[in-house]
Amino acid sequence: MTDAPRTAKLTFDDKELDLPMYSPTAGPDVIDITKLYAQGGVFTYDPGFTSTASCDSTITYIDGGKGELLYRGYPIDQLAEKSNYIEVCYTLLYGELPTEDKLIDFERKITTHTMVHDQMQFLFRGFRRDAHPMAIMCGVVGALSAFYHDSTDISDPEQREHASIRMIAKIPTIAAMAYKYSAGQPFVYPDNKLDYASNFLRMCFAVPAEEYVVDPILAKAMDRIFTLHADHEQNASTSTVRLAGSSGANPFACIAAGIACLWGPAHGGANQACLEMLREIGTVDRIPEYVARAKDKSDPFRLMGFGHRVYKNFDPRAKVMKESADEVLDLLGIENNETLKIAKELERIALEDEYFVSKKLYPNVDFYSGIILDAMGFPTSMFTPIFALSRTVGWITQWQEMLNDPSQKIGRPRQLYKGATQRDYVDLDKR
Ligand code: CMC
């Protein structure tokens, strides 16, 4: 970010304030209101942060109008086509594409941290078998801080680095264990000969009684899903991680907070909700009924997998995901998949409908991802844990960036108070 000697003038009552303005490397200019209360005695009001930049960042950039997503400047479609998740993790964490040596070293560090403390399996056993894997993940990831004390001192850069590697390495193991536990199957330990995505698939789908060979095509599709979800600038869960981290909380606690936020159906929970919606629609002829419900203001129903706070054009991740859905179903020999047919027809109808066109509501990343994950054999309850797994690198990178920012302060929003002013307590017998 370059400081421009420009200011924005704010006039109210008898006051006139000059507020500094900054020009980012991309995106709209920003007015700095940090001194507004001190100088003007007023707050700003922006529920949902629709116009508020909560930090400065060099990690990810979204141009919602163009439908563009860049990780460290690299377009998501190039990364999805030419890179792989481990290289993307390195690039997000360290800011540049790695050299070959650095990539090998990074991959080695990740693969040598894939196991979790063996005692953790007893922690899993404390959960009900029918617990949602996201509920298990919130608990187990938070509990990492009770197992890895040697990487919880956030003032030590080496411990921060160690915690980051541990988080990226162990999250697939934890997600797979959550799945195995809910399926009533034994845990499968990681196999460090395998790449990141293959290892995850094996930990989810292998059983001790049979040999399991990872299909490289599925591994590639899995890797691409991880890549597409790796970061997304200051979304709700990332902001949650930053806010939790701003108090000095340890990294494992912060990521657990991010997982909890991601779970909601307006955020990462939308991939599960979307596939369930497509199944509920059931046949193409019922689509108009659901489109009408989505447009009806008296009905709380929304088309899951549609709309985005930032994208007012096609979500570039949805484009790649749609191609991937075709590829994966084709390669698995799944012909005439009814859900994919409904998704495509729903997309076509919605994109021609005045309501969706005027509100710029396009399919988002979650619209097609569930179809791919379902074809791979994952139950819907695993869709959001897979999103959480993929996003962990983004959360940890944003957490690191925040701690390295000298202007970092504890996050503490203000409010527009509308409650009662001071009044006297009334004794119980007088109420
Ligand atoms: N179906 C029908 N109407 C919608 C939808 C939808 N999916 N999304 C937004 N709208 C309408 C909304 O009713 C509102 O209409 P009006 O202006 O008449 O009141 C207008 O569009 C703007 O919506 P908003 O809720 O003010 O926008 P937002 O930026 O606060 O919400 C969103 C963004 C993603 C929460 C919302 O579009 C939504 O609920 N979508 C469905 C859930 C979903 O797919 N979420 C995944 C997001 S991408 C992955 C991720 O970030 O985790």
Residues whose N, C-alpha, C, O or C-beta is under 5 A from the ligand:
A	BS01	CMC	P265 A266 H267 G268 A270 A294 R302 L303 M304 G305 F306 G307 H308 R309 K359 N364 V365 D366
